[in-house]
Amino acid sequence: MYSAEYQDIGLIEYKKAWDYQDELHAQVLKNRENATSTDSLGYIIFCEHPHVYTLGNSGNNSNLLISDEMLQRINATYYKTNRGGDITYHGPGQIVGYPILDLQKLNMGIKNYIYNIEEAIIQTLSDYSITAERLEGATGVWLDSSHPSKARKICAIGVRVSHWISMHGFAFNINTDLNYFNYINPCGFKDKGVTSLQKELGHPIQIEEVKTKLLNHFTHLFNIKT
């Protein structure tokens, strides 16, 4: 069984976390090339960010619906990134996960990698008696995906894989301020809503409890230990 180092790095500015991912990605690649840490897949990073919008490399600037002045007014920042996907929001009360894993060692393609991330979220939501699923043609985890007028996203996913090592990852809404999604077309959709665990259950949730459940499901699905 392979291992991965789990780190919860708390509330951190987006760019600082992105730079840290780059450092860890380089370390995982170096380990592979030097045949060191042969049982290690890399790292699983959990964190939260101050209010920030990020645009994927296939995204459209027009999906950010506000001006730079309004960004400042709502105390948010904006970054164009090198991950997949379109625009999304990160903020306090959200579990942001950055798995930096050697998919070559796992012998796992990108589609299966994303499928397993989605499955870890789906199983975590099941622990709270919430039925979640995938939506055809739309990466991420959704509720009521078969009802177009009700479909709402609870977890966005956007990854980058370089040298078969992953980075970036997922954003799982727990106690998230959903008003910040009003300033974007989330993931490029104009006709789909967003939700959070708090909104679905009607009360705030202990985020540390969710992290524990999520990490357990994630490591089980990928058959790795931390």
SULFEN-V51430 format. One record per residue. RES is the residue in one small letter. PHI is phi in whole degrees, 0 to 359 (999 if undefined). OMEGA is omega in whole degrees, -180 to 180 (999 if undefined). D_FIRST is the distance of its C-alpha to the first C-alpha in whole Angstrom. Layout:
RES/PHI/OMEGA/D_FIRST ; RES/PHI/OMEGA/D_FIRST
//
This chain:
m/999/177/0 ; y/282/178/4 ; s/237/174/7 ; a/216/179/10 ; e/274/178/13 ; y/268/177/16 ; q/225/169/19 ; d/257/-173/22 ; i/261/171/25 ; g/70/-179/28 ; l/281/-174/31 ; i/214/177/31 ; e/303/-175/33 ; y/302/-176/32 ; k/296/178/33 ; k/296/179/31 ; a/292/178/28 ; w/297/177/28 ; d/299/180/29 ; y/294/176/26 ; q/302/179/24 ; d/301/179/25 ; e/298/-178/25 ; l/291/178/21 ; h/300/179/21 ; a/297/180/23 ; q/292/179/20 ; v/296/178/17 ; l/295/179/19 ; k/298/179/21 ; n/299/179/17 ; r/295/-177/16 ; e/294/-180/20 ; n/266/-178/20 ; a/55/174/17 ; t/257/-179/16 ; s/47/-172/13 ; t/295/179/11 ; d/265/-177/7 ; s/261/176/9 ; l/270/-178/10 ; g/138/-169/13 ; y/221/170/15 ; i/238/-177/16 ; i/252/170/19 ; f/247/178/22 ; c/199/169/25 ; e/231/178/29 ; h/238/164/32 ; p/299/-175/36 ; h/308/-178/37 ; v/206/172/36 ; y/252/179/37 ; t/232/-178/34 ; l/246/178/35 ; g/287/-174/33 ; n/289/175/34 ; s/253/-176/35 ; g/275/-179/37 ; n/242/179/41 ; n/306/-175/42 ; s/293/178/45 ; n/281/166/42 ; l/271/-168/43 ; l/263/-176/46 ; i/233/-178/47 ; s/276/175/49 ; d/301/180/48 ; e/297/179/50 ; m/291/175/49 ; l/304/179/45 ; q/296/-177/47 ; r/296/-180/49 ; i/265/174/46 ; n/61/-179/44 ; a/236/175/41 ; t/242/-175/40 ; y/216/-180/39 ; y/227/166/37 ; k/271/-173/36 ; t/241/178/33 ; n/253/176/31 ; r/272/172/28 ; g/281/176/29 ; g/89/-177/31 ; d/253/-174/34 ; i/265/172/36 ; t/212/-179/34 ; y/243/170/35 ; h/239/178/33 ; g/192/179/34 ; p/304/-180/34 ; g/84/-180/32 ; q/239/173/30 ; i/273/175/26 ; v/259/-178/25 ; g/244/178/22 ; y/237/174/21 ; p/284/177/17 ; i/245/-167/17 ; l/234/178/14 ; d/277/-178/13 ; l/289/176/14 ; q/295/177/14 ; k/295/179/11 ; l/283/-175/10 ; n/54/-173/13 ; m/234/176/15 ; g/280/-175/18 ; i/294/-179/20 ; k/298/179/22 ; n/292/177/18 ; y/299/180/17 ; i/295/178/20 ; y/302/-179/20 ; n/292/175/17 ; i/298/178/19 ; e/302/-178/22 ; e/295/178/20 ; a/297/177/18 ; i/292/180/22 ; i/301/180/24 ; q/291/177/22 ; t/295/179/23 ; l/296/178/26 ; s/298/177/26 ; d/298/178/26 ; y/255/178/29 ; s/61/176/31 ; i/249/178/31 ; t/270/180/30 ; a/238/-177/29 ; e/204/175/28 ; r/267/176/28 ; l/240/-177/32 ; e/307/177/32 ; g/80/-178/33 ; a/222/179/32 ; t/297/178/28 ; g/123/-179/27 ; v/238/-171/28 ; w/232/170/31 ; l/246/-179/33 ; d/51/-176/36 ; s/294/-179/35 ; s/275/179/37 ; h/242/-174/40 ; p/309/-177/41 ; s/283/-178/43 ; k/250/-173/41 ; a/304/-179/38 ; r/213/-176/36 ; k/266/178/33 ; i/247/178/31 ; c/214/176/28 ; a/264/180/28 ; i/228/175/26 ; g/209/-173/26 ; v/237/170/24 ; r/228/176/24 ; v/236/180/22 ; s/231/-175/23 ; h/56/-178/22 ; w/59/172/19 ; i/237/-174/18 ; s/275/168/19 ; m/204/-166/21 ; h/57/-176/24 ; g/165/-171/22 ; f/225/177/24 ; a/227/-172/27 ; f/252/-176/27 ; n/283/179/30 ; i/252/176/31 ; n/249/-172/34 ; t/287/172/35 ; d/284/-174/38 ; l/288/178/39 ; n/300/-178/42 ; y/292/177/41 ; f/286/-180/40 ; n/291/-176/43 ; y/264/179/44 ; i/220/163/41 ; n/265/-170/41 ; p/305/-179/37 ; c/57/178/35 ; g/88/-178/38 ; f/271/177/39 ; k/260/-172/43 ; d/240/-179/43 ; k/236/-179/40 ; g/265/174/39 ; v/232/180/36 ; t/211/179/36 ; s/218/176/34 ; l/298/179/32 ; q/299/-179/35 ; k/295/-177/38 ; e/291/-177/36 ; l/267/177/36 ; g/86/178/39 ; h/201/179/38 ; p/297/-177/36 ; i/241/175/32 ; q/291/-173/31 ; i/294/179/28 ; e/295/177/26 ; e/296/180/25 ; v/294/179/25 ; k/302/-180/22 ; t/298/180/20 ; k/297/-178/20 ; l/297/180/19 ; l/298/179/16 ; n/298/180/15 ; h/293/-178/16 ; f/299/-177/14 ; t/293/178/11 ; h/294/-178/11 ; l/294/-180/12 ; f/269/179/10 ; n/56/178/7 ; i/231/177/6 ; k/246/178/7 ; t/241/999/10
//
